Amino acid sequence: MRLNSLWTVIPLSLTLVAGAAILPGCGEKKAPPKPVAPPPPPAPPAPKPIDVGTLLQTSRADKRVQFPQEKAPADDAVAVSVIDLASAIAKGDGKAMSGLLVNVGKDVLDQLQANGQWEDSTAKIEAVRVVELSAPGARPQSFNVSLAIQEPGIAYLVRFTGTLDNGKYVFTGLPGGRKTHPRANQFDDGVFD
C-alpha cells in the first residue's frame, strides 16, 4: 500500500467505526430515558368572597349603602373600609369621611365643608352603591372602588383608590367619569364612560 492510499483508508475506517458506534444493536447499550419531572402542584384555590350582607348588618352602615354580593372582595378589611367610605358619603359625615381620606382629599373636603357644598350635595343622596371593586386577594396593598351615588332622578359615579397605610385603608379620589343614569344599579353593567 502506498502512503497516499493509507491516508485514504484510515479516515474511511474511522468513519465506519464511528458510524457503527451510533448504530443500535452494535453492542452498545441505550442510555436510559431521562426521568420526567412531576407536574407542578395545583394552584391554591382562589379565596372565597366574604359575605357582605352580614358585614352590612353588623357594621354601622347607613341603610342607603348597597353592596351587591357579586362585588364582594376576599378580604374583610377591604369590605369594611368600602362600607365605611360609602356610609360616610351617604350620611354626609364629614368627620368620618376626613378620617378615611389622604391629606389632599382632606383639604378638598375641608373646602367643600367651608362653602357648604358638602352638606348640600350629601343631603340629596338616596343610595350609595358599590358598582366596581378590584381588590385582588387577601389584604391587597391597594385597590380601586367605584360608587354610584343616587340622587332624585340621577345617579353618577365617584371613584377611589384605597391604599393600605399603617394597617388601615385610606382613600384618594379618582376621576369619576361623566356618564349618568336615572338609578345607581344601572351602573352594574360595568360601563362607566
URBEL-V943849 format. One record per backbone hydrogen bond with DSSP energy under -0.5 kcal/mol. NH is the residue of the N-H (numbers start at 1). CO is the residue of the C=O. E is the energy in kcal/mol with one decimal. If there is no record, write none. Layout:
BEGIN
NH/CO/E ; NH/CO/E
END
This chain:
BEGIN
6/2/-1.6 ; 7/3/-1.8 ; 8/4/-0.8 ; 9/5/-2.0 ; 10/6/-2.4 ; 11/7/-0.9 ; 12/8/-1.4 ; 13/9/-2.7 ; 14/10/-2.6 ; 15/11/-2.1 ; 16/12/-1.9 ; 17/13/-2.5 ; 18/14/-2.5 ; 19/15/-2.2 ; 20/16/-2.1 ; 21/17/-1.5 ; 22/18/-0.9 ; 22/19/-0.6 ; 23/19/-0.7 ; 26/23/-0.9 ; 50/73/-2.6 ; 52/50/-1.1 ; 55/51/-1.5 ; 56/52/-2.8 ; 57/53/-1.6 ; 58/54/-2.4 ; 59/55/-2.1 ; 61/56/-0.5 ; 65/62/-1.9 ; 66/128/-2.9 ; 68/130/-0.5 ; 71/68/-1.9 ; 72/69/-1.9 ; 74/135/-0.6 ; 79/75/-1.9 ; 80/76/-2.8 ; 81/77/-2.0 ; 82/78/-2.3 ; 83/79/-2.5 ; 84/80/-2.7 ; 85/81/-2.2 ; 86/82/-2.8 ; 87/83/-2.6 ; 88/84/-2.4 ; 89/85/-2.0 ; 90/86/-2.7 ; 91/87/-2.8 ; 92/88/-1.0 ; 93/88/-1.8 ; 94/92/-1.3 ; 97/93/-2.5 ; 98/94/-2.5 ; 99/95/-1.5 ; 100/96/-0.5 ; 100/97/-1.4 ; 101/97/-0.6 ; 101/98/-0.9 ; 102/171/-2.1 ; 106/102/-1.9 ; 107/103/-2.0 ; 108/104/-1.9 ; 109/105/-2.5 ; 110/106/-2.6 ; 111/107/-1.9 ; 112/108/-2.4 ; 113/109/-2.6 ; 114/110/-2.3 ; 115/111/-1.9 ; 116/113/-0.8 ; 117/112/-1.1 ; 118/112/-1.6 ; 120/116/-2.0 ; 121/117/-2.6 ; 122/118/-2.3 ; 123/119/-1.6 ; 124/121/-0.7 ; 125/122/-1.0 ; 126/150/-3.8 ; 127/150/-1.3 ; 128/64/-2.2 ; 129/148/-2.6 ; 130/66/-2.7 ; 131/129/-0.6 ; 131/146/-2.5 ; 132/146/-1.3 ; 134/144/-2.5 ; 135/133/-0.7 ; 143/162/-2.0 ; 144/134/-1.4 ; 145/160/-2.5 ; 146/132/-2.4 ; 147/158/-3.2 ; 148/129/-3.0 ; 149/147/-0.6 ; 149/156/-3.5 ; 150/127/-2.9 ; 150/148/-0.6 ; 151/149/-0.5 ; 151/154/-3.3 ; 154/151/-1.5 ; 155/181/-2.9 ; 156/149/-2.1 ; 157/179/-0.5 ; 158/147/-2.3 ; 159/174/-0.8 ; 160/145/-2.6 ; 161/172/-2.4 ; 162/143/-2.9 ; 163/170/-2.7 ; 164/141/-2.8 ; 165/168/-3.4 ; 168/165/-1.4 ; 170/163/-2.3 ; 171/100/-3.2 ; 172/161/-2.0 ; 174/159/-2.6 ; 179/192/-0.8 ; 181/155/-1.8 ; 186/183/-1.2 ; 187/184/-1.9 ; 188/185/-1.4 ; 189/186/-0.6 ; 190/187/-2.0 ; 192/190/-0.8
END
